[in-house]
């Protein structure tokens, strides 16, 4: 158990819908990262937060948004979902930049 | 921009043998960290080993060790006494830019390792 909790584990939704993925980082970790992994693909960086502030952004679609709350948990919002958004979405947390990131078990999103 | 390259999409090794997975990276930064992550069929991402660029000594974790060649920008992972449970996708990852920097962890495309019994 990495200590990073992601909910839900599985999500099936229809095209055009909106979903929210939740991440609780390890106790004491200030950095949260979101990654997308499509089937048999590598990890695509979406966005990073550090202590509530956005610190780095990847090729995150405009339909996607995220935030980190004062209690350090983070949410990734995906809207106007398309079939191609089906993927495993990982949250990872670390003490801060440069320290190893620990990953949650991921949320498997299926858009039908 | 920093890049991480894993040139071996697939590798196979006999159980109990040793295998080396290759990784190269490109960066102009002097302060950075390198990682190897393992992703078994469960798709959980598991940290295997971590290396700080300022340390010349290669990191070791039990049967896992790295060969860090800073000048060549190479960071290979050696798995000794391979076990069936080592079968997984292995990702090389890079983080750089200093503690206060806003930067992401960059992952390579992965190497799928299979173990032959």
Interface residues (C-beta under 8 A of the other chain):
Chain A: X2 X33 X35 X37 X42 X43 X45 X48 X50 X55 X56 X58 X88 X90 X92 X96 X97 X98 X99 X100 X101 X102 X103 X105 X106
Chain B: X31 X32 X33 X35 X37 X43 X44 X45 X46 X47 X50 X91 X95 X97 X98 X99 X100 X101 X102 X103 X104 X105 X106 X107 X108 X109 X110
